[in-house]
């Protein structure tokens, strides 16, 4: 799995696993699925999903998904990825 570095809110850098990234054309936004290797119990891994925006070449900001409508569209896209 590809490793990427992210900058946390407190300014520290953290290396995480890039699980997947995808664009949802319907809402013209890109999303990323990340893992920090944390257990979610019962053999499952905790994942993080965020919108990402390229602010300058090769530099990306992660943006939390705040509204339920966007979250529903993201969940449907992830379901389609898993099923394909």
Phi, psi and omega in degrees: 000139181289137176262139173228159177256135177237152178260121180283167181303329181275004177092351179283152178262146180221136177268129182228165176271131174274108182280314182193158170220149183202156177249139174252103184299325183304325179245005177052050178224152179250145182228157180227145174246123183240156174226140176255010180077021181271142179279139174253011180089158177051039177077008181261153177253142176286135178237160179236134180240133182211150169286148173227147183227133176279116183270334173203164185308119178080002179242125186236144173253138173268136182235124180296148178273111188258332184254147185295325181298314177296317181300320179296319179294319179295315179300319179295319179296319179295322178298317179296322178296315181295320183285340182270000000 
